[in-house]
Every structure is written in structure tokens, then in C-alpha cells.
């Protein structure tokens, strides 16, 4: 089941409060969580980057392949 924005917001507020009560910076804690996911998936990331290096045009949203990378902007 997908999380909705209301539940996510409620969970974020509660977790942030608990972290602060435990003298933990919520932003640092969140960064550490993201970094752990990256560290645990380094092999996948390296493989994906290797595929992009072999065929850079296929991963370029401006090449017209229809592939859009999250956070990128496609201009028409």
C-alpha cells in the first residue's frame, strides 16, 4: 500500500520530535539514512553508470529516447 501525504507528514513530525528529544539532528539523521542506502547499493550504482558510459545517448533525456531522469527538466 502506498503512503499518502497526510500519513507521511504525521510520521515525519513524530519522528522529528523523537529525534530532537534524543538530541539527534533530524537532517543529519535523514542524510545518514540516504547515505546508507547509497552505500548498500554501490554495486548497482556502478553497474548503472557503466551502462550509461557505454551508451550515453540512451540515457540523455534530450536525445529523444523518452527516458527522463528524475529531477531533470525536459524542454520541448
Secondary structure, 3 states (H helix, E strand, C coil): CCCCHHHHHHHHHHHHHHHHHCCCCHHHHHHHHHHHHHHHCHHHHHHHHHHHHHCHHHHCHHHCCCCCCCCCCCCC
